[in-house]
């Protein structure tokens, strides 16, 4: 414990020497206490509770001056007529509350009145020194928590517009009307001509049944007709067979929908089995944009959210779409998840495989307390700001931060109120003195709590 405390004190004193240069003399380091401490001007890590000489350089130790009270502050308890700003913990620096209660250690929190401060870590600096230290402050504001960020997206096929061209009968492809990939077709355009014995025999059975049962038809004619319909033959083709009374040797297969041929599996003369894929069509009237979202940005993305997609080639164009689905999986390699965005593409400007720029804008809260990012000192375990009080006093206060908002602001979940002012420049010097005071207070409490050695 002693070695850890000495290390903290040594680091804090090194920072305090930087503050000495701005102040022109050794700063006020120690709050009012019963015991006077002495230190060496050349070696500030040397602290004694009695006068003497420095064990390193032999210079005379100088007393550490006591902090002057802030204007209007006294040792007596404030009268009940004074306004209470907030309540703070006596054991945990920076833990404050708007209402009376107990801190996380179970101790009663004490009131801090307007014009005074009961924190032993409050630093008092005159106006001239404040100017030399270049201390700047900014107000804690109220406002919405907004976030806008960009990411990369890739144009992909809309899977709902993919269609495989197959037959329910086997046969031989005698002619291909579409003989290359990336050929655009319209619904009803001929794709290929096929000869199928099964299809030819089904036509003959239908004609024989129709002739034997007459124009009114019977069970055999209806069964033969149903077989042709199960082969997905269109009604106009069946009607032509009945009208002419002749079976067609080949059948011309036509495109069932608009699209682009993205896969071609067959060549002319090839024998195709039932269900075997011949073409794959893709409808590019709508496309997907697959945007990569990092884990830290996931709170700002949700299904149905409107986004703006931009292209980087040719003349800049933007498209507005909505997130259809935020995939419930994070990629183990990239640590991202995918947002699926649906975009209309009537002129086929967006091509599968194209990179796009995707912009997201979200609002997490309509009204929140916001603190500038420059005001926050981060130690890894806690976040601290210095609050500027009246009379040139500065109080270190621990805060709990939420999401980052636009304009380099952070949402404050606890520790600050709107209207207070925080230090945004020069707070590192204040932090050095604050850590030194905390270390000295710990040393004094430790010395006071150590029981006297038992007499032999």
Secondary structure, 3 states (H helix, E strand, C coil): CHHHHHHHHHHHHHHHHHHHHHHCCCCCCECCCCCCCEECCCCCCCEECCCCECCCCCCECEECCECCCCCCCCCCCCCCCCCEEEEECCCCCCCEECCCCECCCCCECEEEECCCCCCCCCEECCHHHHHHCCCEEEECEEEEEEEEEEEEEEEEECHHHEEEECCCCCEEEEEECCCCCCCEECCCCEEEEEECHHHHHHHHHHHHHHHHHCCCCCHHHHHHHHHHHHCCCCHHHHHHHHHHCCCCCEEEEECCCCEEEEEECCCCCCEECCCCCCEEEECCCEEEEEEEEEHHHHHHCCCCCEEEEEECCCCCCEEEEEEEEECCCCCCCCCEEEEEEEEECCCCCCCCCCEEEEEEEEEEEEEEEEEEHHHCEECCCCEEEEEECCCCEEEEEEEEEEEEECCCEEEEEECCCCCCEEEEECHHHHHHHHHHHHHHHHHHHHHHHCCCCCCC
